[in-house]
Amino acid sequence: MIALVFVTCLQASPDVCQEHSLLFQEQMTPMACLMNAQPHLAEWKATHPDWRISSYRCGRPEQFGKSA
């Protein structure tokens, strides 16, 4: 399992930010996760137009304090 963790900030208030995560059940490397992240981030962005994605990263869920 691998996690895509991304930080979003309100466009109107850039200091208001939140962290989100998507867990992928497939066996993939962090590099494969990064290469496949764009469509998932675009889908999230399409449903949250007032927010911008400021950063994202991939890794094992426990690296980010996320439980599987």
PDB file of N, CA, C and O in Angstrom:
ATOM      1  N   MET A   1       0.850  -1.172   0.000  1.00  0.00           N
ATOM      2  CA  MET A   1       0.000   0.000   0.000  1.00  0.00           C
ATOM      3  C   MET A   1       0.896   1.235   0.000  1.00  0.00           C
ATOM      4  O   MET A   1       1.963   1.255   0.613  1.00  0.00           O
ATOM      5  N   ILE A   2       0.434   2.249  -0.697  1.00  0.00           N
ATOM      6  CA  ILE A   2       1.196   3.500  -0.773  1.00  0.00           C
ATOM      7  C   ILE A   2       0.232   4.672  -0.621  1.00  0.00           C
ATOM      8  O   ILE A   2      -0.935   4.573  -1.000  1.00  0.00           O
ATOM      9  N   ALA A   3       0.715   5.765  -0.075  1.00  0.00           N
ATOM     10  CA  ALA A   3      -0.117   6.947   0.151  1.00  0.00           C
ATOM     11  C   ALA A   3       0.353   8.101  -0.718  1.00  0.00           C
ATOM     12  O   ALA A   3       1.549   8.353  -0.867  1.00  0.00           O
ATOM     13  N   LEU A   4      -0.621   8.791  -1.285  1.00  0.00           N
ATOM     14  CA  LEU A   4      -0.388  10.069  -1.954  1.00  0.00           C
ATOM     15  C   LEU A   4      -0.876  11.122  -0.970  1.00  0.00           C
ATOM     16  O   LEU A   4      -2.073  11.214  -0.700  1.00  0.00           O
ATOM     17  N   VAL A   5       0.032  11.906  -0.442  1.00  0.00           N
ATOM     18  CA  VAL A   5      -0.298  12.941   0.543  1.00  0.00           C
ATOM     19  C   VAL A   5      -0.105  14.288  -0.128  1.00  0.00           C
ATOM     20  O   VAL A   5       0.941  14.556  -0.720  1.00  0.00           O
ATOM     21  N   PHE A   6      -1.140  15.145  -0.029  1.00  0.00           N
ATOM     22  CA  PHE A   6      -1.035  16.450  -0.663  1.00  0.00           C
ATOM     23  C   PHE A   6      -1.589  17.542   0.234  1.00  0.00           C
ATOM     24  O   PHE A   6      -2.501  17.316   1.029  1.00  0.00           O
ATOM     25  N   VAL A   7      -1.023  18.721   0.092  1.00  0.00           N
ATOM     26  CA  VAL A   7      -1.412  19.888   0.885  1.00  0.00           C
ATOM     27  C   VAL A   7      -2.141  20.849  -0.038  1.00  0.00           C
ATOM     28  O   VAL A   7      -1.678  21.151  -1.138  1.00  0.00           O
ATOM     29  N   THR A   8      -3.299  21.326   0.431  1.00  0.00           N
ATOM     30  CA  THR A   8      -4.074  22.293  -0.335  1.00  0.00           C
ATOM     31  C   THR A   8      -4.262  23.558   0.488  1.00  0.00           C
ATOM     32  O   THR A   8      -4.332  23.509   1.716  1.00  0.00           O
ATOM     33  N   CYS A   9      -4.343  24.687  -0.201  1.00  0.00           N
ATOM     34  CA  CYS A   9      -4.551  25.974   0.461  1.00  0.00           C
ATOM     35  C   CYS A   9      -5.677  26.715  -0.247  1.00  0.00           C
ATOM     36  O   CYS A   9      -5.836  26.618  -1.464  1.00  0.00           O
ATOM     37  N   LEU A  10      -6.448  27.451   0.531  1.00  0.00           N
ATOM     38  CA  LEU A  10      -7.508  28.271  -0.053  1.00  0.00           C
ATOM     39  C   LEU A  10      -6.886  29.339  -0.939  1.00  0.00           C
ATOM     40  O   LEU A  10      -5.911  29.984  -0.552  1.00  0.00           O
ATOM     41  N   GLN A  11      -7.447  29.523  -2.121  1.00  0.00           N
ATOM     42  CA  GLN A  11      -6.907  30.539  -3.014  1.00  0.00           C
ATOM     43  C   GLN A  11      -7.106  31.942  -2.439  1.00  0.00           C
ATOM     44  O   GLN A  11      -6.243  32.807  -2.592  1.00  0.00           O
ATOM     45  N   ALA A  12      -8.242  32.165  -1.778  1.00  0.00           N
ATOM     46  CA  ALA A  12      -8.532  33.485  -1.217  1.00  0.00           C
ATOM     47  C   ALA A  12      -7.750  33.758   0.069  1.00  0.00           C
ATOM     48  O   ALA A  12      -7.526  34.915   0.422  1.00  0.00           O
ATOM     49  N   SER A  13      -7.336  32.705   0.768  1.00  0.00           N
ATOM     50  CA  SER A  13      -6.572  32.828   2.019  1.00  0.00           C
ATOM     51  C   SER A  13      -5.445  31.805   2.000  1.00  0.00           C
ATOM     52  O   SER A  13      -5.590  30.727   2.577  1.00  0.00           O
ATOM     53  N   PRO A  14      -4.334  32.114   1.355  1.00  0.00           N
ATOM     54  CA  PRO A  14      -3.250  31.139   1.194  1.00  0.00           C
ATOM     55  C   PRO A  14      -2.668  30.584   2.492  1.00  0.00           C
ATOM     56  O   PRO A  14      -1.977  29.565   2.469  1.00  0.00           O
ATOM     57  N   ASP A  15      -2.938  31.238   3.625  1.00  0.00           N
ATOM     58  CA  ASP A  15      -2.429  30.733   4.900  1.00  0.00           C
ATOM     59  C   ASP A  15      -3.340  29.662   5.502  1.00  0.00           C
ATOM     60  O   ASP A  15      -2.989  29.061   6.518  1.00  0.00           O
ATOM     61  N   VAL A  16      -4.501  29.414   4.895  1.00  0.00           N
ATOM     62  CA  VAL A  16      -5.421  28.368   5.348  1.00  0.00           C
ATOM     63  C   VAL A  16      -5.160  27.127   4.499  1.00  0.00           C
ATOM     64  O   VAL A  16      -5.546  27.065   3.332  1.00  0.00           O
ATOM     65  N   CYS A  17      -4.500  26.140   5.104  1.00  0.00           N
ATOM     66  CA  CYS A  17      -4.091  24.942   4.366  1.00  0.00           C
ATOM     67  C   CYS A  17      -4.552  23.682   5.093  1.00  0.00           C
ATOM     68  O   CYS A  17      -4.761  23.682   6.306  1.00  0.00           O
ATOM     69  N   GLN A  18      -4.703  22.616   4.320  1.00  0.00           N
ATOM     70  CA  GLN A  18      -5.103  21.322   4.862  1.00  0.00           C
ATOM     71  C   GLN A  18      -4.280  20.227   4.201  1.00  0.00           C
ATOM     72  O   GLN A  18      -3.844  20.365   3.058  1.00  0.00           O
ATOM     73  N   GLU A  19      -4.073  19.138   4.934  1.00  0.00           N
ATOM     74  CA  GLU A  19      -3.389  17.978   4.369  1.00  0.00           C
ATOM     75  C   GLU A  19      -4.421  16.895   4.080  1.00  0.00           C
ATOM     76  O   GLU A  19      -5.322  16.651   4.883  1.00  0.00           O
ATOM     77  N   HIS A  20      -4.281  16.255   2.936  1.00  0.00           N
ATOM     78  CA  HIS A  20      -5.180  15.180   2.510  1.00  0.00           C
ATOM     79  C   HIS A  20      -4.339  13.982   2.112  1.00  0.00           C
ATOM     80  O   HIS A  20      -3.148  14.113   1.829  1.00  0.00           O
ATOM     81  N   SER A  21      -4.965  12.812   2.094  1.00  0.00           N
ATOM     82  CA  SER A  21      -4.232  11.642   1.614  1.00  0.00           C
ATOM     83  C   SER A  21      -5.166  10.702   0.874  1.00  0.00           C
ATOM     84  O   SER A  21      -6.351  10.589   1.190  1.00  0.00           O
ATOM     85  N   LEU A  22      -4.606  10.041  -0.105  1.00  0.00           N
ATOM     86  CA  LEU A  22      -5.282   8.974  -0.839  1.00  0.00           C
ATOM     87  C   LEU A  22      -4.425   7.728  -0.669  1.00  0.00           C
ATOM     88  O   LEU A  22      -3.211   7.767  -0.869  1.00  0.00           O
ATOM     89  N   LEU A  23      -5.059   6.632  -0.302  1.00  0.00           N
ATOM     90  CA  LEU A  23      -4.334   5.375  -0.152  1.00  0.00           C
ATOM     91  C   LEU A  23      -4.597   4.502  -1.367  1.00  0.00           C
ATOM     92  O   LEU A  23      -5.744   4.322  -1.777  1.00  0.00           O
ATOM     93  N   PHE A  24      -3.542   3.970  -1.931  1.00  0.00           N
ATOM     94  CA  PHE A  24      -3.652   3.082  -3.077  1.00  0.00           C
ATOM     95  C   PHE A  24      -3.380   1.661  -2.623  1.00  0.00           C
ATOM     96  O   PHE A  24      -2.365   1.395  -1.979  1.00  0.00           O
ATOM     97  N   GLN A  25      -4.277   0.749  -2.953  1.00  0.00           N
ATOM     98  CA  GLN A  25      -4.130  -0.653  -2.580  1.00  0.00           C
ATOM     99  C   GLN A  25      -3.116  -1.374  -3.457  1.00  0.00           C
ATOM    100  O   GLN A  25      -2.502  -2.352  -3.032  1.00  0.00           O
ATOM    101  N   GLU A  26      -2.941  -0.882  -4.695  1.00  0.00           N
ATOM    102  CA  GLU A  26      -2.028  -1.546  -5.618  1.00  0.00           C
ATOM    103  C   GLU A  26      -0.603  -1.514  -5.076  1.00  0.00           C
ATOM    104  O   GLU A  26      -0.217  -0.611  -4.334  1.00  0.00           O
ATOM    105  N   GLN A  27       0.149  -2.507  -5.462  1.00  0.00           N
ATOM    106  CA  GLN A  27       1.570  -2.520  -5.143  1.00  0.00           C
ATOM    107  C   GLN A  27       2.260  -1.601  -6.142  1.00  0.00           C
ATOM    108  O   GLN A  27       2.315  -1.910  -7.333  1.00  0.00           O
ATOM    109  N   MET A  28       2.771  -0.503  -5.682  1.00  0.00           N
ATOM    110  CA  MET A  28       3.513   0.407  -6.549  1.00  0.00           C
ATOM    111  C   MET A  28       4.612   1.068  -5.749  1.00  0.00           C
ATOM    112  O   MET A  28       4.549   1.153  -4.523  1.00  0.00           O
ATOM    113  N   THR A  29       5.598   1.525  -6.449  1.00  0.00           N
ATOM    114  CA  THR A  29       6.713   2.214  -5.810  1.00  0.00           C
ATOM    115  C   THR A  29       6.336   3.678  -5.596  1.00  0.00           C
ATOM    116  O   THR A  29       5.404   4.168  -6.233  1.00  0.00           O
ATOM    117  N   PRO A  30       7.036   4.381  -4.719  1.00  0.00           N
ATOM    118  CA  PRO A  30       6.779   5.815  -4.572  1.00  0.00           C
ATOM    119  C   PRO A  30       6.942   6.569  -5.894  1.00  0.00           C
ATOM    120  O   PRO A  30       6.196   7.512  -6.157  1.00  0.00           O
ATOM    121  N   MET A  31       7.901   6.169  -6.726  1.00  0.00           N
ATOM    122  CA  MET A  31       8.088   6.830  -8.018  1.00  0.00           C
ATOM    123  C   MET A  31       6.878   6.602  -8.924  1.00  0.00           C
ATOM    124  O   MET A  31       6.427   7.531  -9.594  1.00  0.00           O
ATOM    125  N   ALA A  32       6.351   5.381  -8.952  1.00  0.00           N
ATOM    126  CA  ALA A  32       5.161   5.097  -9.757  1.00  0.00           C
ATOM    127  C   ALA A  32       3.972   5.901  -9.237  1.00  0.00           C
ATOM    128  O   ALA A  32       3.160   6.390 -10.023  1.00  0.00           O
ATOM    129  N   CYS A  33       3.868   6.037  -7.927  1.00  0.00           N
ATOM    130  CA  CYS A  33       2.809   6.852  -7.332  1.00  0.00           C
ATOM    131  C   CYS A  33       2.916   8.294  -7.814  1.00  0.00           C
ATOM    132  O   CYS A  33       1.917   8.891  -8.218  1.00  0.00           O
ATOM    133  N   LEU A  34       4.112   8.851  -7.773  1.00  0.00           N
ATOM    134  CA  LEU A  34       4.312  10.229  -8.233  1.00  0.00           C
ATOM    135  C   LEU A  34       3.962  10.380  -9.706  1.00  0.00           C
ATOM    136  O   LEU A  34       3.367  11.379 -10.110  1.00  0.00           O
ATOM    137  N   MET A  35       4.333   9.385 -10.509  1.00  0.00           N
ATOM    138  CA  MET A  35       4.055   9.455 -11.939  1.00  0.00           C
ATOM    139  C   MET A  35       2.562   9.346 -12.234  1.00  0.00           C
ATOM    140  O   MET A  35       2.093   9.845 -13.257  1.00  0.00           O
ATOM    141  N   ASN A  36       1.810   8.692 -11.339  1.00  0.00           N
ATOM    142  CA  ASN A  36       0.370   8.516 -11.533  1.00  0.00           C
ATOM    143  C   ASN A  36      -0.464   9.487 -10.708  1.00  0.00           C
ATOM    144  O   ASN A  36      -1.691   9.398 -10.718  1.00  0.00           O
ATOM    145  N   ALA A  37       0.164  10.399 -10.003  1.00  0.00           N
ATOM    146  CA  ALA A  37      -0.547  11.302  -9.095  1.00  0.00           C
ATOM    147  C   ALA A  37      -1.384  12.351  -9.823  1.00  0.00           C
ATOM    148  O   ALA A  37      -2.469  12.702  -9.360  1.00  0.00           O
ATOM    149  N   GLN A  38      -0.897  12.854 -10.951  1.00  0.00           N
ATOM    150  CA  GLN A  38      -1.555  13.982 -11.620  1.00  0.00           C
ATOM    151  C   GLN A  38      -3.043  13.770 -11.887  1.00  0.00           C
ATOM    152  O   GLN A  38      -3.826  14.667 -11.574  1.00  0.00           O
ATOM    153  N   PRO A  39      -3.485  12.637 -12.446  1.00  0.00           N
ATOM    154  CA  PRO A  39      -4.927  12.472 -12.682  1.00  0.00           C
ATOM    155  C   PRO A  39      -5.749  12.503 -11.394  1.00  0.00           C
ATOM    156  O   PRO A  39      -6.852  13.049 -11.372  1.00  0.00           O
ATOM    157  N   HIS A  40      -5.214  11.918 -10.326  1.00  0.00           N
ATOM    158  CA  HIS A  40      -5.930  11.913  -9.044  1.00  0.00           C
ATOM    159  C   HIS A  40      -6.007  13.325  -8.461  1.00  0.00           C
ATOM    160  O   HIS A  40      -7.039  13.721  -7.919  1.00  0.00           O
ATOM    161  N   LEU A  41      -4.926  14.073  -8.573  1.00  0.00           N
ATOM    162  CA  LEU A  41      -4.921  15.450  -8.085  1.00  0.00           C
ATOM    163  C   LEU A  41      -5.844  16.324  -8.929  1.00  0.00           C
ATOM    164  O   LEU A  41      -6.538  17.187  -8.391  1.00  0.00           O
ATOM    165  N   ALA A  42      -5.862  16.114 -10.229  1.00  0.00           N
ATOM    166  CA  ALA A  42      -6.747  16.884 -11.115  1.00  0.00           C
ATOM    167  C   ALA A  42      -8.211  16.599 -10.800  1.00  0.00           C
ATOM    168  O   ALA A  42      -9.044  17.505 -10.823  1.00  0.00           O
ATOM    169  N   GLU A  43      -8.520  15.342 -10.505  1.00  0.00           N
ATOM    170  CA  GLU A  43      -9.892  14.977 -10.136  1.00  0.00           C
ATOM    171  C   GLU A  43     -10.298  15.678  -8.842  1.00  0.00           C
ATOM    172  O   GLU A  43     -11.405  16.208  -8.740  1.00  0.00           O
ATOM    173  N   TRP A  44      -9.404  15.681  -7.856  1.00  0.00           N
ATOM    174  CA  TRP A  44      -9.695  16.360  -6.593  1.00  0.00           C
ATOM    175  C   TRP A  44      -9.889  17.855  -6.838  1.00  0.00           C
ATOM    176  O   TRP A  44     -10.834  18.456  -6.326  1.00  0.00           O
ATOM    177  N   LYS A  45      -8.997  18.448  -7.619  1.00  0.00           N
ATOM    178  CA  LYS A  45      -9.046  19.888  -7.901  1.00  0.00           C
ATOM    179  C   LYS A  45     -10.341  20.268  -8.608  1.00  0.00           C
ATOM    180  O   LYS A  45     -10.902  21.330  -8.338  1.00  0.00           O
ATOM    181  N   ALA A  46     -10.819  19.420  -9.503  1.00  0.00           N
ATOM    182  CA  ALA A  46     -12.052  19.704 -10.246  1.00  0.00           C
ATOM    183  C   ALA A  46     -13.260  19.816  -9.321  1.00  0.00           C
ATOM    184  O   ALA A  46     -14.212  20.533  -9.631  1.00  0.00           O
ATOM    185  N   THR A  47     -13.230  19.122  -8.201  1.00  0.00           N
ATOM    186  CA  THR A  47     -14.356  19.172  -7.267  1.00  0.00           C
ATOM    187  C   THR A  47     -14.132  20.152  -6.114  1.00  0.00           C
ATOM    188  O   THR A  47     -14.996  20.303  -5.249  1.00  0.00           O
ATOM    189  N   HIS A  48     -12.983  20.811  -6.101  1.00  0.00           N
ATOM    190  CA  HIS A  48     -12.650  21.782  -5.052  1.00  0.00           C
ATOM    191  C   HIS A  48     -12.041  23.035  -5.696  1.00  0.00           C
ATOM    192  O   HIS A  48     -10.860  23.313  -5.489  1.00  0.00           O
ATOM    193  N   PRO A  49     -12.821  23.790  -6.469  1.00  0.00           N
ATOM    194  CA  PRO A  49     -12.266  24.905  -7.252  1.00  0.00           C
ATOM    195  C   PRO A  49     -11.697  26.060  -6.431  1.00  0.00           C
ATOM    196  O   PRO A  49     -10.911  26.847  -6.960  1.00  0.00           O
ATOM    197  N   ASP A  50     -12.064  26.186  -5.171  1.00  0.00           N
ATOM    198  CA  ASP A  50     -11.567  27.300  -4.353  1.00  0.00           C
ATOM    199  C   ASP A  50     -10.216  27.001  -3.705  1.00  0.00           C
ATOM    200  O   ASP A  50      -9.657  27.844  -3.004  1.00  0.00           O
ATOM    201  N   TRP A  51      -9.704  25.811  -3.939  1.00  0.00           N
ATOM    202  CA  TRP A  51      -8.452  25.377  -3.329  1.00  0.00           C
ATOM    203  C   TRP A  51      -7.382  25.171  -4.394  1.00  0.00           C
ATOM    204  O   TRP A  51      -7.685  24.867  -5.548  1.00  0.00           O
ATOM    205  N   ARG A  52      -6.126  25.340  -3.988  1.00  0.00           N
ATOM    206  CA  ARG A  52      -5.013  25.021  -4.889  1.00  0.00           C
ATOM    207  C   ARG A  52      -4.144  23.982  -4.199  1.00  0.00           C
ATOM    208  O   ARG A  52      -4.027  23.970  -2.973  1.00  0.00           O
ATOM    209  N   ILE A  53      -3.549  23.127  -4.978  1.00  0.00           N
ATOM    210  CA  ILE A  53      -2.661  22.095  -4.446  1.00  0.00           C
ATOM    211  C   ILE A  53      -1.266  22.697  -4.368  1.00  0.00           C
ATOM    212  O   ILE A  53      -0.682  23.069  -5.386  1.00  0.00           O
ATOM    213  N   SER A  54      -0.743  22.788  -3.164  1.00  0.00           N
ATOM    214  CA  SER A  54       0.556  23.445  -2.993  1.00  0.00           C
ATOM    215  C   SER A  54       1.725  22.462  -3.014  1.00  0.00           C
ATOM    216  O   SER A  54       2.836  22.840  -3.385  1.00  0.00           O
ATOM    217  N   SER A  55       1.493  21.207  -2.623  1.00  0.00           N
ATOM    218  CA  SER A  55       2.564  20.207  -2.675  1.00  0.00           C
ATOM    219  C   SER A  55       1.953  18.816  -2.589  1.00  0.00           C
ATOM    220  O   SER A  55       0.821  18.641  -2.139  1.00  0.00           O
ATOM    221  N   TYR A  56       2.728  17.833  -3.031  1.00  0.00           N
ATOM    222  CA  TYR A  56       2.305  16.444  -2.882  1.00  0.00           C
ATOM    223  C   TYR A  56       3.529  15.544  -2.848  1.00  0.00           C
ATOM    224  O   TYR A  56       4.599  15.888  -3.351  1.00  0.00           O
ATOM    225  N   ARG A  57       3.336  14.369  -2.233  1.00  0.00           N
ATOM    226  CA  ARG A  57       4.416  13.401  -2.111  1.00  0.00           C
ATOM    227  C   ARG A  57       3.812  12.008  -1.951  1.00  0.00           C
ATOM    228  O   ARG A  57       2.633  11.866  -1.626  1.00  0.00           O
ATOM    229  N   CYS A  58       4.612  11.007  -2.175  1.00  0.00           N
ATOM    230  CA  CYS A  58       4.173   9.619  -2.061  1.00  0.00           C
ATOM    231  C   CYS A  58       5.112   8.849  -1.146  1.00  0.00           C
ATOM    232  O   CYS A  58       6.300   9.158  -1.046  1.00  0.00           O
ATOM    233  N   GLY A  59       4.563   7.848  -0.485  1.00  0.00           N
ATOM    234  CA  GLY A  59       5.372   6.990   0.367  1.00  0.00           C
ATOM    235  C   GLY A  59       4.495   6.008   1.114  1.00  0.00           C
ATOM    236  O   GLY A  59       3.282   5.958   0.907  1.00  0.00           O
ATOM    237  N   ARG A  60       5.107   5.236   1.972  1.00  0.00           N
ATOM    238  CA  ARG A  60       4.344   4.302   2.792  1.00  0.00           C
ATOM    239  C   ARG A  60       3.495   5.103   3.780  1.00  0.00           C
ATOM    240  O   ARG A  60       3.959   6.115   4.305  1.00  0.00           O
ATOM    241  N   PRO A  61       2.261   4.668   4.043  1.00  0.00           N
ATOM    242  CA  PRO A  61       1.382   5.431   4.945  1.00  0.00           C
ATOM    243  C   PRO A  61       2.014   5.746   6.296  1.00  0.00           C
ATOM    244  O   PRO A  61       1.804   6.831   6.839  1.00  0.00           O
ATOM    245  N   GLU A  62       2.784   4.809   6.844  1.00  0.00           N
ATOM    246  CA  GLU A  62       3.383   5.047   8.167  1.00  0.00           C
ATOM    247  C   GLU A  62       4.424   6.164   8.144  1.00  0.00           C
ATOM    248  O   GLU A  62       4.732   6.734   9.190  1.00  0.00           O
ATOM    249  N   GLN A  63       4.964   6.484   6.983  1.00  0.00           N
ATOM    250  CA  GLN A  63       5.905   7.604   6.880  1.00  0.00           C
ATOM    251  C   GLN A  63       5.224   8.931   7.200  1.00  0.00           C
ATOM    252  O   GLN A  63       5.862   9.876   7.664  1.00  0.00           O
ATOM    253  N   PHE A  64       3.918   8.984   6.944  1.00  0.00           N
ATOM    254  CA  PHE A  64       3.173  10.227   7.117  1.00  0.00           C
ATOM    255  C   PHE A  64       2.228  10.170   8.308  1.00  0.00           C
ATOM    256  O   PHE A  64       1.393  11.059   8.479  1.00  0.00           O
ATOM    257  N   GLY A  65       2.350   9.133   9.133  1.00  0.00           N
ATOM    258  CA  GLY A  65       1.478   9.005  10.292  1.00  0.00           C
ATOM    259  C   GLY A  65       0.071   8.588   9.918  1.00  0.00           C
ATOM    260  O   GLY A  65      -0.874   8.826  10.671  1.00  0.00           O
ATOM    261  N   LYS A  66      -0.073   7.964   8.750  1.00  0.00           N
ATOM    262  CA  LYS A  66      -1.383   7.493   8.295  1.00  0.00           C
ATOM    263  C   LYS A  66      -1.465   5.999   8.558  1.00  0.00           C
ATOM    264  O   LYS A  66      -0.484   5.276   8.383  1.00  0.00           O
ATOM    265  N   SER A  67      -2.640   5.539   8.978  1.00  0.00           N
ATOM    266  CA  SER A  67      -2.794   4.102   9.188  1.00  0.00           C
ATOM    267  C   SER A  67      -3.341   3.453   7.927  1.00  0.00           C
ATOM    268  O   SER A  67      -4.060   4.080   7.149  1.00  0.00           O
ATOM    269  N   ALA A  68      -2.997   2.214   7.743  1.00  0.00           N
ATOM    270  CA  ALA A  68      -3.420   1.484   6.539  1.00  0.00           C
ATOM    271  C   ALA A  68      -4.854   1.036   6.649  1.00  0.00           C
ATOM    272  O   ALA A  68      -5.377   0.409   5.728  1.00  0.00           O
TER     273      ALA A  68
END
